[in-house]
Amino acid sequence: MSAPATGGPLDAFLRVEGLARSFNGVPAVRDVSFTVGAGEIHALCGHNGAGKSTVVKMLSGQLAPDGGRVVVEGAVVEPNSRRAAQRMGVALVDQELSVVPALTVLENMLLGDVTAPFVNRRRAAAARCRRILDDMGLAHIDPDQPLAALGIGERQLVEIAKALSQDARLVILDEPTATLSDAETEHVFAAIRRVAGMGCSVIFVSHRLSEVLELCASVTVLRDGRSVATIPTEDLTVDELIVRMLGSAPHRLSGTRGPDRGDGRAMRIEHLHVPGRLVDFTLTATAGRVHALAGQLGSGASDALRALAGLQPQATGTVELNDRRVPLRHPARAARAGIAFVSNDRKSEGLFLGMSVERNLLATRLPGLARAGVVRPRRERRAALSLAQRSGLPEYRLDAEVLALSGGNQQKVFVGRCLGRDDVHVLLLDEPTRGVDVGGRAEIHRLLREAADRGLVVIFASTELDELLELGDVIITMRDGQVVGRYEGEVDGALLMRDMTHEADGT
Amino acid sequence: MSTDNGRGTATAPPVQGAGPHPSPSSAGRRPTAFAAGLAVLLLVLVALAVTAPRFATVDNVRAILASTAFVGITAIGATLVMIAGSVVSLATAQTATVVAMLFLATQHLGLGTATLVAVAAGVAVTALQGAVVGYWNANPIVLTIAAGFAIGGGATWFSGGTPVYPRTSAFEVLNSTPLGLPLSVYVLLVTAAVAQWVLSRTTAGRQLYLIGENRPAATAAGLPVGRVTVLAWAFFGACVAMTGIFLASFNTSATVTLGGTLTLDAIAAVLVGGTAIAGGHGSALRTLGGALLISAISDVLLLRGFSTGVQILAKGVLVLAVVITVHVRTTRSRR
C-alpha cells in the first residue's frame, strides 16, 4: 500500500485507504489512498484511465469497492447508493448536470432532498435556500426563476447550492468547468471558495491543471489506478504535475510515417466556427496522413469533426475537399461529398444495433451495390465478406446481431462500414477506440493507418495521449474551442498534455 | 373439444397462445419461440374453426378474404410507415373518406380519371405529412392527429355534411368478382407482394429498416432519411386511397363517417403481424397474415353467434397479446 497522505486523523473529514475496484477482472482502481481535511479543497488529477471516475463513483455510492475502506469523520462507511452517500454528507455534482431546466431554482434545490419531510414546508424551505444562495454569493439569483433562464455556469452553481441545502459536508465536483466560459469559471470558483470557507470539504476533479493549482490546496495524483502522491499545490507547477501524472512520459518514436504525397489532394478547412464551441478552426489535412485532434472534453475537437460531418446546425466556415466546396450543416450532403463520420457514441449515433453485422457493414453503400435501386443479394454478400475480412471480423459473425458483439468488434463494424468505398475521401473519427479492449484497439489503429495509406484524409479526435502519439502523423492540440499547437515528427507527450490542460501564460 | 368448452374459451385463444410462450423463449432462439407462440394460437383457432358450423365452406373463405381486403390494403401501407419508425398515422380514416368523396364526385370524368384523381389526392395529402415527419422530425402522432382534424374538416366542408352521390356509376366494375373473389382481394394480394418486394429487395426498402432501427445513426451516416420517409408515406397514401376507392364503390355513396374505424383496424392488423411499433422490424406478408387472422377470428365468433362486442373484444385481446409478445421478445434480446 502506498503511504497514507499527510494530515492528522482528527481534522480529516474523509480518509480513503487502499481503495480498489476491478471490472470483469480488469483492475480500474488498484490502490488509492488520500485524506481530505474539513474545509479543504482537494484535487484529484490523473490522465484518462487513471481511475478518477471510478474513485468518484465509489465515494458517491454508485459503485462498491472490492477492497480498502472509506472513513468519514472517523467512522467506516459503505454507501450503496447516491442517496445513502448523501445521508452521510457526501454529495456529487456530476459532469452531466442533473438539474431540471423546466423547474424553478427553488424546486431544483428541493429535488431529491433526503432530509425533506413528506409534506414540504415550502416557506421554510424557501428561506433556507435563499440563505444558501446568499452565502454562495448568488444574491442575484431569484429562487422562483425557472432554471432554463440561467446560464450553464449558474446552473452548475445551483447544483452545488442544492448539495449544500441537503447538508452536504463534502461536495465532489467532477469536471465542473469543462463547458464553462472563463467568467463563469471565476464565478464557480468564488462560490467553491466560499463553500469551503463555511467548513465544507470539496473534491475537485478536473483536466484543467492550471485551474487545479489556482483553486486547490493539495492534489492527489492518480496513475494506473494508484495514488502516486499527494502534494500541496503551493510547491507545484503545471509541468511538474504533468510529469507526475504521466510517470515516464511517452516520447515520439519516429518521425512522420505518412508522407505528404504531394498530389494536392487535401481537405482545406478555413475559419470553421461553431457558436460557443469552436473558434476559427483552420486546418489543411492532406490525403495519406493521419491527423490527430488532441483535446479534452469541451476543447472543441469533437465539435470540429461533427461540424465537418454536417452535424452542427450552426457551423459556419469554408470547407473544400480536393478543391470542391463541401456544404456544412447537412449530414447527407457531407456524406455525398465523400465524408464518412464515426461518432464517439456508437450505440445511439452509429450502429443499427438490432440488425446483423452484414446489414450494418453495408448500410451506407446500398446504392452502389444495387442495379436501378434493386439490391443483388449475392453481390451484397461478397461485399460484406470482403469487408469483414478487411476489418478483422470473423466471417461467421456476419449474420449475428451487432448487439451481441464485444465493444471492440462493434467498433470494427462501425469503422469497417466506411472502408473500401471509392466514394469516401475523408474519414472522421471521434474517439475511435472508446470502450475497446487492447487487441481491438491495435486492429482499429491498423485500419486507420491502412485507410490513410490508400489515400484517404484521416482526422480523428482523442483524449488519450498514447493513441495520439501512436497514430497521429500531425497532432493538433486544442483547448477551449481553439487550436493551441500543431506538431509533426518528434513530440513530447508532456508538451501535448500541457497544451490540452493548461492555459497558455500571458496570452 | 366439446362445443361448451370451445365456447368457454372463445376469447381466450390469444392469451393461451402468448401465455406459455415467454418462458421457453428465454432458452430457445427468438424466431423459434415466436413461431411456437403463433403455432399454439393457430391450433386453438383451427380447433375453434373446425367445430364452428359452416366455417370450412368456400363461401365462408370468400367472406373472410373479402372482409380482409379493405383494411388489409391500408394495413400493408401502414406497415412501411411503421417500419420506417414513423409509428402510425391517425388520419387514415379521414383520408380514405376524402378520397372516396373525390372519387365519386369525379365519376362523370370516367373511371380512369376518377381513380387517378383519387389516388393522387391520397398520395399528396399523406406524402406531405411524411415530408414533415421525415425532413423536420415532427412527432407523427401529434402531426397526424392534427392532419386528421384538418382532412376530416375538409371532407365535411366538401360534402356540406350530406352524402356524396356519383352522377354515373362507372365504378360498378370495381365491385365485380372475377373467379368468385372481389376485385379488392386481388388488389390486396398484389399490394402485399409489391410491398414485400420493395421492403426486401430495393435499396429504399433496406434504408427504411435502417432508419426505423436508429434514426440518429441513419442521419449521421448521411442516409436519405427525408426522401425515404416520404416514399414510405406516399406508398401508404396510395394504399389508403385504394381502400377509399373500394369503400366508395362498395357503398355507392360517401358520407363523412365512411372511413369508420379504418385507422385503428389497420394499426391492429400491422401490430398482430408482429411489426415493431418502434420501427426497424416487420414485413408486409406478416401484416397480411395479421389482417387475415383478425378477419378469421371475427368470422369464427360471428358463426358461433357472438355479438359484435365480443368480436371487437377478441380483436383487442389479440392485439394486446401480440404486442406483449413482441415487446418481451425485443427487450429480452436487448439485455
Interface residues (C-beta under 8 A of the other chain):
Chain A: A309 G310 L311 P331 A332 R333 A334 A335 R336 I339 F341 S343 S348 E349 G350 L351 F352 L353 G354 M355 R359 A363 T364 L366 P367 A370 G373 V374 V375 E401 L403 R417
Chain B: R201 T202 T203 A204 R206 Q207 Y209 L210 E213 N214 P216 A217 A218 T219 A220 A221 G222 L223 P224 V225 G226 G280 H281 T330 S333 R334
